[in-house]
Amino acid sequence: MEKNKDTRVCVTGGSGYIGCWLVKKLLEKGHTVHATLRNLKDASKVGLLKSLPNADTNLFLFQADIYDPNEFEPAIQGCEFVFHVATPMQHNPTQSSQYKDTAEAAVAGVRSIADSCIRSQTVKRLIYTASVLAMSPRREDGVGFKPCLDESCWTPLDATSTYGNTFTMGYITSKTLAEKAVLSYNDSDDSKLEVVTLPCGLVGGESVLSYLPVSVRTILSQLTGDLVFCNALKLLQEYLGSVPLLHVDDACQAHIFCMEQPSMRGRFGCAVATHSIKEIAMYFQETYPEYKMAKESTEGPEQGSKSDFSKLIKMGFEYKYGMKDILDDSVSWAKKLNGGSLSHVV
Ligand SMILES: NC(=O)c1ccc[n+]([C@@H]2O[C@H](COP(=O)([O-])OP(=O)(O)OC[C@H]3O[C@@H](n4cnc5c(N)ncnc54)[C@H](OP(=O)(O)O)[C@@H]3O)[C@@H](O)[C@H]2O)c1
């Protein structure tokens, strides 16, 4: 695809952490963006998106909720590429009697969005923001790890966890089943729709939001002493053997890279570095000695396998930000939002 050509694209979940940075980058490149959010009356989310460069001419907002997935159809119509970034994080049983949990809602959401892409006759490629938590090398029988984490790995859904809670376990199930469901559209012989999934590592770094998203609070948890988010970090290491990291700008650039290829389909893991909780703690200790870390937050489950995130790089993608950039950008953003301090970050 010719770079910087004005292309019409749809971004679901355009007001979230990754979504709004992706919308910003697409607008800066001169593309026309259809962004969806759940509530067009939410003045802070709408205001944020409308303040982005080129938004006055090139940004169109649509209201759509995964619990009513047909709502995405108008946003998808006329687009060449669809980035499905939104995901149901919390199940709201009062909102729908249709789905029993976030996994059912997420799967119905990707199916409905893929079907809308096919019906549109304009969408060439659907790019889904997946999670490395769907890519665990844990063995199906729950005993030990496969030798290498790569795109051939799928998280076994009945594995037990020391660090998971209802929310995180529901998230892992929903991201795994939704990614499998959307990739299955590549198996149909007569489908012209190309589906790409990008299982992304733990995302950090500054975005345009005025609050810290969950993944940045997870990255900072050793410094802030937030044990709930520390457990999320340990869960990553428990499932993946280490913590795959990714800068928000690289995450969005990778999405755009997948759009710019003449033809592309399949699963491409997306993380620049994998480090253990201990290594991350050592970097924080050396760089920010003013913060005293609780010993329990600096140690994680000691097990794992090698990771291979080279498939996307072999396609020609180049990461710009390493582990130190991701950690430092997350710290400086949190301080900026929090009057120079990291205590009580929200
Ligand atoms: N951040 C990470 O470390 C990371 C890593 C791997 C994968 N991912 C994936 O990246 C995507 C974005 O995550 P994020 O970190 O940017 O989180 P986020 O800031 O919480 O964004 C979540 C987005 O999902 C939307 N959403 C939630 N429930 C919805 C529903 N029922 N219907 C429609 N939209 C709904 C939200 O829309 P509203 O603004 O309208 O509420 C929001 O835009 C997710 O698919 C996530 O699984 C994130």
PDBQT file of the ligand as one rigid body, heavy atoms in Angstrom, charges set to zero:
ROOT
HETATM    1  N1  LIG A 401      -2.589  -2.192  27.531  1.00  0.00    +0.000 N 
HETATM    2  C1  LIG A 401      -2.035  -3.402  27.410  1.00  0.00    +0.000 C 
HETATM    3  O1  LIG A 401      -1.031  -3.725  28.062  1.00  0.00    +0.000 OA
HETATM    4  C2  LIG A 401      -2.589  -4.385  26.431  1.00  0.00    +0.000 A 
HETATM    5  C3  LIG A 401      -1.813  -5.511  26.121  1.00  0.00    +0.000 A 
HETATM    6  C4  LIG A 401      -2.315  -6.434  25.219  1.00  0.00    +0.000 A 
HETATM    7  C5  LIG A 401      -3.534  -6.226  24.607  1.00  0.00    +0.000 A 
HETATM    8  N2  LIG A 401      -4.261  -5.126  24.936  1.00  0.00    +0.000 N 
HETATM    9  C6  LIG A 401      -5.554  -4.951  24.263  1.00  0.00    +0.000 C 
HETATM   10  O2  LIG A 401      -5.610  -3.648  23.745  1.00  0.00    +0.000 OA
HETATM   11  C7  LIG A 401      -6.957  -3.211  23.697  1.00  0.00    +0.000 C 
HETATM   12  C8  LIG A 401      -7.064  -1.844  24.353  1.00  0.00    +0.000 C 
HETATM   13  O3  LIG A 401      -6.641  -1.934  25.699  1.00  0.00    +0.000 OA
HETATM   14  P1  LIG A 401      -6.182  -0.650  26.523  1.00  0.00    +0.000 P 
HETATM   15  O4  LIG A 401      -5.006  -1.031  27.316  1.00  0.00    +0.000 OA
HETATM   16  O5  LIG A 401      -6.121   0.530  25.642  1.00  0.00    +0.000 OA
HETATM   17  O6  LIG A 401      -7.387  -0.549  27.566  1.00  0.00    +0.000 OA
HETATM   18  P2  LIG A 401      -8.459   0.592  27.834  1.00  0.00    +0.000 P 
HETATM   19  O7  LIG A 401      -7.827   1.924  27.891  1.00  0.00    +0.000 OA
HETATM   20  O8  LIG A 401      -9.204   0.149  29.046  1.00  0.00    +0.000 OA
HETATM   21  O9  LIG A 401      -9.398   0.497  26.580  1.00  0.00    +0.000 OA
HETATM   22  C9  LIG A 401     -10.412  -0.436  26.497  1.00  0.00    +0.000 C 
HETATM   23  C10 LIG A 401     -11.321   0.002  25.380  1.00  0.00    +0.000 C 
HETATM   24  O10 LIG A 401     -12.345  -0.958  25.243  1.00  0.00    +0.000 OA
HETATM   25  C11 LIG A 401     -13.573  -0.273  25.170  1.00  0.00    +0.000 C 
HETATM   26  N3  LIG A 401     -14.638  -1.096  25.735  1.00  0.00    +0.000 N 
HETATM   27  C12 LIG A 401     -14.730  -1.665  26.954  1.00  0.00    +0.000 A 
HETATM   28  N4  LIG A 401     -15.891  -2.334  27.064  1.00  0.00    +0.000 NA
HETATM   29  C13 LIG A 401     -16.547  -2.173  25.889  1.00  0.00    +0.000 A 
HETATM   30  C14 LIG A 401     -17.788  -2.599  25.401  1.00  0.00    +0.000 A 
HETATM   31  N5  LIG A 401     -18.631  -3.328  26.138  1.00  0.00    +0.000 N 
HETATM   32  N6  LIG A 401     -18.152  -2.221  24.145  1.00  0.00    +0.000 NA
HETATM   33  C15 LIG A 401     -17.332  -1.450  23.390  1.00  0.00    +0.000 A 
HETATM   34  N7  LIG A 401     -16.146  -1.003  23.802  1.00  0.00    +0.000 NA
HETATM   35  C16 LIG A 401     -15.755  -1.377  25.037  1.00  0.00    +0.000 A 
HETATM   36  C17 LIG A 401     -13.401   0.994  25.965  1.00  0.00    +0.000 C 
HETATM   37  O11 LIG A 401     -14.335   1.914  25.402  1.00  0.00    +0.000 OA
HETATM   38  P3  LIG A 401     -14.943   3.195  26.140  1.00  0.00    +0.000 P 
HETATM   39  O12 LIG A 401     -13.855   4.219  26.130  1.00  0.00    +0.000 OA
HETATM   40  O13 LIG A 401     -16.109   3.563  25.339  1.00  0.00    +0.000 OA
HETATM   41  O14 LIG A 401     -15.269   2.773  27.546  1.00  0.00    +0.000 OA
HETATM   42  C18 LIG A 401     -11.958   1.340  25.660  1.00  0.00    +0.000 C 
HETATM   43  O15 LIG A 401     -11.865   2.092  24.488  1.00  0.00    +0.000 OA
HETATM   44  C19 LIG A 401      -7.774  -4.297  24.383  1.00  0.00    +0.000 C 
HETATM   45  O16 LIG A 401      -8.312  -5.147  23.394  1.00  0.00    +0.000 OA
HETATM   46  C20 LIG A 401      -6.741  -5.047  25.200  1.00  0.00    +0.000 C 
HETATM   47  O17 LIG A 401      -7.117  -6.390  25.409  1.00  0.00    +0.000 OA
HETATM   48  C21 LIG A 401      -3.829  -4.199  25.825  1.00  0.00    +0.000 A 
ENDROOT
TORSDOF 0
